[in-house]
Amino acid sequence: MNWFARKKKRYFAIAGDATGALLAEISKGPQKQPVISALASAEGVAVIDKTCVHRLLSQVPETLQGQVSLALPLSYFATRNITLPIMPKEAIGLALPYHLAKAIDQPLRDVVYDWQTTQRQKNQQIITAYVFSRSTFEMLRQELAKKQLELTWFESDVSAACALLDRQNRLRDGEAALCLSIWANGISIGVHEDRVLTVVRAVSLKQPGTPYTETITRDELATAATAPQKPPPPDQGYIDDREAEAILLNFDILKQTEKTGGRQSLNLAASPALTMEKLPEHPPGPTAEASPVAWSDYLNQINLEIIRTRDYYASVVKGAPIRQVFVGGAGDFLAELQEIARISIEMNLEPLLRDEILPDKCPPSYGAICLGTGARW
């Protein structure tokens, strides 16, 4: 027996939304691709609720002891764009707190944030900051520490999804890819180009209250895909700057040049103590009382958000053409959503999970995000 052999380090991932969560262990498979083993799940409670964390950890009797990565829907973060002169990274870190304090509605001491440079121009650069409640973050970290789990990565669902796509070499150089993560109460949208999430959107869109069935005919979908549509009210979602959503709702006023950005992750292990800002205890997200819509309308609305984001990216951001669209969380209605997109925008929607085999009792929407955030190791 080798008494000096080091214990193998274990890696874990948590993904969830307003309706539940999954705790999984991540290991390396062939070609170093992440492999998932579901350990615990919770239903009927939000992932950022202490009750949810207790349910997950109570299902695992032993001390886990390892590093954990946590990925949440984009709606749990507040994003802000800050324009700064060209300066070194260290100088950005010093200047950002002052500018960010003026852009949010809470004191810096009440939030944690991370940032990323998402656009560079001749004399200025655009910094995208991701802001999260400090009290909620500390609660999550302390509860995980009870199982000797060190929270080392903390990111949005679209960031985790893009990490999975990148690990699988599915993102093409010189092109932009749109990644869509669908949840029961909303959708997260991110545009990935040059290894950066350059545009992110959190859209409040509640799924219909009735179970999905395949009774929607192809003819009905074709009619819905080509029918004129009313844009949702201005608070239906946003591209992090509040003014940007107005642009998305009416492309006749596409004269602004403000660019939006996206985040990669909060690397807590490598970063110094995070600076705080102000954000609600539970960041603004979709409401439970949103009126249900028919499945055909719901799927058509998702397609409309894809079109809006694509057109915004082409007209305002002037980024590379979006030639790939990846969808996670669609489940049984993926085929119908693909048909709508094929008819209306002549694009093929690719599933986020391709050939991956998930274990039993592992919801695909949670499993895909766990694989993505687990791909960091």
C-alpha positions in Angstrom: 0.0 0.0 0.0 1.3 3.4 -0.9 0.7 5.5 2.2 1.8 8.6 0.4 -0.7 8.3 -2.5 -2.8 11.4 -2.9 -6.5 11.0 -2.8 -8.1 11.5 -6.2 -9.7 14.9 -6.4 -13.5 14.8 -7.1 -15.5 17.3 -9.1 -19.2 18.1 -8.9 -21.7 20.3 -10.6 -25.1 21.7 -9.7 -27.6 23.1 -12.2 -31.2 24.2 -11.6 -33.9 26.7 -12.1 -37.0 28.0 -10.3 -38.5 24.5 -10.3 -35.7 22.2 -9.1 -32.0 21.3 -9.3 -29.6 18.4 -9.9 -26.3 17.6 -8.1 -24.0 15.4 -10.2 -20.4 14.2 -10.1 -18.3 14.9 -13.1 -15.5 12.6 -14.3 -13.4 12.4 -17.5 -14.3 10.0 -20.2 -12.7 9.2 -23.6 -11.0 12.2 -25.2 -11.3 13.9 -21.8 -15.0 14.6 -22.4 -17.0 15.1 -19.2 -19.1 12.2 -18.0 -22.0 12.8 -15.5 -23.2 10.7 -12.6 -26.4 11.9 -11.0 -26.2 12.0 -7.2 -29.3 13.9 -6.1 -32.2 15.9 -7.4 -34.8 18.3 -5.9 -38.2 19.3 -7.3 -40.7 22.0 -6.6 -38.2 24.5 -5.1 -35.8 27.1 -6.6 -32.2 26.2 -6.9 -31.1 29.2 -5.0 -33.4 28.4 -2.0 -31.7 27.0 1.1 -34.3 24.2 1.2 -33.3 23.1 -2.3 -29.6 22.9 -1.2 -30.6 20.9 1.9 -32.6 18.4 -0.2 -29.7 17.8 -2.5 -27.1 17.4 0.2 -29.3 15.2 2.4 -29.5 12.6 -0.3 -25.8 12.1 -0.3 -24.8 10.6 3.1 -21.1 10.7 2.8 -18.9 13.8 2.9 -18.3 14.6 -0.8 -15.1 16.6 -0.4 -14.2 18.2 -3.7 -14.8 21.1 -6.0 -18.2 22.1 -7.2 -19.3 24.3 -10.1 -22.8 26.0 -10.0 -24.7 27.1 -13.1 -27.9 29.1 -12.9 -30.3 30.5 -15.5 -29.3 33.9 -16.8 -32.4 35.5 -15.2 -30.8 35.1 -11.8 -28.0 37.6 -12.8 -28.2 41.3 -13.5 -26.0 42.3 -16.4 -24.7 45.8 -17.1 -22.5 47.2 -19.9 -19.8 49.7 -18.9 -17.9 51.6 -21.6 -14.3 52.4 -20.6 -11.2 53.8 -22.4 -8.7 51.2 -23.5 -6.7 50.3 -20.5 -4.9 47.2 -19.0 -6.9 44.5 -17.2 -5.6 45.6 -13.8 -6.8 49.1 -14.4 -10.2 47.9 -15.4 -10.5 46.1 -12.1 -9.8 49.3 -10.3 -12.1 51.5 -12.3 -15.1 49.2 -12.6 -16.5 49.5 -9.1 -17.0 53.2 -9.4 -18.8 52.9 -12.7 -20.8 49.8 -11.7 -22.0 51.5 -8.5 -23.8 54.1 -10.7 -25.3 51.4 -13.0 -27.1 49.3 -10.4 -29.8 49.8 -7.8 -28.0 48.4 -4.7 -24.8 49.2 -2.8 -21.8 47.3 -4.0 -21.4 45.7 -0.6 -24.7 43.8 -1.2 -23.6 41.9 -4.3 -20.8 39.9 -5.9 -19.9 40.5 -9.5 -17.6 39.3 -12.3 -16.8 41.0 -15.6 -15.5 40.4 -19.1 -14.4 42.6 -22.0 -16.9 41.8 -24.7 -16.2 44.5 -27.3 -13.1 46.5 -28.3 -13.0 49.6 -30.5 -10.3 52.0 -31.4 -10.4 54.2 -28.3 -12.8 52.3 -26.0 -13.9 48.9 -24.8 -17.2 47.6 -23.5 -17.1 45.6 -20.2 -20.0 43.4 -19.3 -20.6 42.9 -15.6 -22.6 40.0 -14.1 -24.1 40.8 -10.7 -25.5 38.4 -8.1 -26.9 38.8 -4.6 -24.0 38.5 -2.1 -26.2 37.1 0.7 -27.5 34.3 -1.6 -24.1 33.6 -2.8 -22.7 33.3 0.7 -25.5 31.1 1.7 -24.9 28.7 -1.1 -21.2 28.6 -0.5 -21.6 28.0 3.3 -24.2 25.2 2.8 -22.0 23.4 0.2 -19.0 23.7 2.6 -20.9 21.6 5.1 -20.2 18.6 2.7 -16.6 19.9 2.2 -17.6 21.2 -1.3 -15.6 24.2 -2.4 -17.5 26.4 -4.8 -14.9 27.2 -7.5 -17.0 28.1 -10.6 -20.2 30.1 -10.7 -21.7 30.9 -14.0 -24.8 31.3 -16.2 -26.5 28.5 -18.0 -25.6 29.8 -21.5 -22.0 30.2 -20.4 -21.9 26.5 -19.3 -23.7 25.4 -22.5 -21.1 27.2 -24.6 -18.3 25.5 -22.6 -19.8 22.1 -23.4 -20.0 23.0 -27.1 -16.5 24.3 -27.1 -15.2 21.1 -25.4 -16.9 19.1 -28.1 -15.4 21.3 -30.9 -18.9 22.1 -32.2 -18.3 25.9 -32.4 -16.9 27.0 -35.8 -14.2 29.7 -36.1 -15.2 32.9 -37.9 -18.9 32.4 -37.2 -21.2 33.3 -34.4 -23.4 30.7 -32.6 -26.6 31.3 -30.8 -27.2 29.2 -27.7 -30.7 28.9 -26.2 -31.5 27.3 -22.8 -35.2 26.7 -22.2 -36.6 26.6 -18.6 -40.2 26.3 -17.3 -40.4 30.0 -16.6 -38.1 31.6 -19.1 -35.4 31.2 -21.7 -31.7 32.2 -21.6 -30.1 33.3 -24.9 -26.4 33.9 -25.6 -24.5 34.7 -28.8 -21.0 33.2 -28.8 -18.2 34.6 -31.0 -14.5 34.4 -30.7 -14.6 32.5 -27.5 -16.7 35.2 -25.8 -20.4 35.6 -25.1 -21.0 38.8 -26.9 -24.8 39.1 -26.3 -26.9 37.7 -23.6 -30.6 37.9 -23.0 -32.9 36.6 -20.3 -36.5 36.4 -21.5 -39.5 35.7 -19.2 -41.7 33.2 -21.0 -43.7 30.7 -19.1 -44.5 27.3 -20.6 -48.2 26.3 -21.0 -49.8 24.7 -18.0 -51.0 21.7 -19.9 -48.6 18.8 -20.9 -47.1 19.0 -24.3 -48.5 16.6 -26.9 -47.7 16.0 -30.5 -51.2 17.0 -31.6 -49.9 20.2 -33.1 -49.9 19.5 -36.8 -47.2 20.6 -39.1 -49.7 22.8 -41.0 -50.5 24.6 -37.8 -46.9 25.2 -37.1 -46.2 26.4 -40.6 -49.1 28.9 -40.2 -47.9 30.1 -36.9 -44.3 30.5 -38.1 -45.3 32.8 -41.0 -48.1 34.7 -39.3 -47.6 38.3 -38.2 -46.7 38.6 -34.6 -47.1 41.2 -31.9 -44.0 41.9 -29.9 -44.3 41.3 -26.2 -44.3 44.2 -23.8 -41.0 46.0 -23.1 -40.4 44.1 -19.9 -40.5 40.7 -21.7 -36.8 40.4 -21.5 -33.6 42.4 -22.1 -30.2 42.5 -23.6 -28.6 43.7 -20.5 -28.8 47.5 -21.2 -32.4 48.5 -20.5 -32.6 50.5 -23.7 -31.5 47.6 -25.9 -34.8 45.7 -25.5 -36.6 48.6 -27.1 -34.4 48.1 -30.1 -35.2 44.5 -30.2 -38.9 45.2 -30.2 -38.8 47.6 -33.1 -36.0 47.3 -35.7 -37.2 50.5 -37.4 -35.2 52.4 -34.7 -32.0 50.5 -35.1 -29.7 53.5 -35.0 -28.0 52.9 -31.8 -24.5 51.5 -31.7 -24.5 50.3 -28.1 -23.1 46.8 -27.9 -23.9 44.2 -25.5 -21.8 41.5 -23.9 -21.7 38.2 -22.1 -20.0 36.5 -19.3 -17.9 33.5 -19.0 -17.7 32.6 -15.3 -16.8 33.6 -11.8 -13.6 31.8 -11.2 -13.6 32.0 -7.5 -10.5 29.9 -7.0 -8.3 32.2 -9.1 -9.8 35.5 -8.2 -9.3 37.7 -5.1 -12.2 38.5 -2.8 -15.0 39.6 -5.0 -16.3 43.2 -4.8 -19.9 43.6 -4.1 -22.8 45.6 -5.5 -26.5 45.8 -5.0 -29.0 43.4 -6.4 -32.3 42.0 -5.1 -32.1 39.0 -2.7 -33.6 37.0 -5.5 -32.7 38.6 -8.8 -35.6 39.5 -11.1 -36.9 36.5 -13.0 -40.0 35.1 -14.6 -43.1 35.3 -12.4 -45.2 32.3 -11.5 -48.4 34.1 -12.3 -47.6 34.6 -16.0 -50.6 33.7 -18.1 -50.3 30.3 -19.9 -50.2 30.2 -23.6 -51.0 27.5 -26.2 -48.1 25.3 -27.1 -48.1 26.6 -30.7 -47.9 30.2 -29.5 -45.3 29.3 -27.0 -43.0 27.6 -29.6 -43.6 30.4 -32.0 -42.6 32.9 -29.4 -39.3 31.1 -28.8 -38.7 31.3 -32.5 -39.4 35.0 -32.5 -36.8 35.6 -29.7 -34.3 33.7 -31.9 -35.1 36.0 -34.8 -34.9 39.2 -32.7 -31.5 38.2 -31.3 -30.1 37.3 -34.7 -31.3 40.5 -36.2 -30.1 42.6 -33.3 -26.7 41.0 -33.6 -26.5 41.7 -37.3 -27.9 45.2 -37.3 -26.6 46.7 -34.1 -23.6 44.7 -32.9 -22.6 44.0 -36.5 -21.0 40.7 -35.5 -20.2 37.6 -37.6 -23.2 35.9 -39.2 -25.1 33.5 -36.9 -25.0 30.2 -38.7 -25.5 27.8 -35.7 -28.3 27.7 -33.2 -28.1 25.2 -30.3 -31.1 24.5 -28.1 -31.1 22.9 -24.6 -34.1 22.0 -22.5 -36.6 21.6 -25.4 -37.3 17.9 -24.7 -40.4 16.5 -26.4 -41.1 19.7 -28.4 -37.6 20.0 -30.0 -38.8 18.5 -33.3 -41.7 21.0 -33.6 -39.5 23.9 -32.7 -37.0 22.8 -35.3 -39.8 22.7 -37.9 -40.9 26.3 -37.1 -37.3 27.5 -37.5 -36.8 25.6 -40.7 -39.9 27.2 -42.2 -39.5 30.8 -40.9 -35.7 31.4 -40.9 -34.4 28.4 -42.8 -32.0 27.4 -40.0 -31.4 24.1 -38.4 -31.7 24.0 -34.6 -29.2 21.6 -33.2 -29.8 20.0 -29.8 -27.3 20.9 -27.1 -27.1 17.3 -26.1 -26.0 15.3 -29.1 -24.9 11.7 -28.4 -24.4 12.0 -24.7 -26.0 9.3 -22.6 -27.4 10.6 -19.4 -28.0 8.4 -16.3 -31.5 7.5 -15.1 -33.3 10.2 -13.1 -31.1 12.9 -14.8 -33.3 15.6 -16.4 -31.7 16.5 -19.8 -32.0 20.2 -19.2 -30.1 20.0 -15.9 -27.8 17.3 -17.1 -26.6 19.3 -20.1 -25.8 22.3 -18.0 -24.0 20.2 -15.4 -21.9 18.7 -18.2 -21.1 22.1 -19.5 -20.1 23.7 -16.2 -18.3 20.5 -15.3 -16.3 20.8 -18.6 -14.2 23.5 -16.9 -12.1 20.9 -15.2 
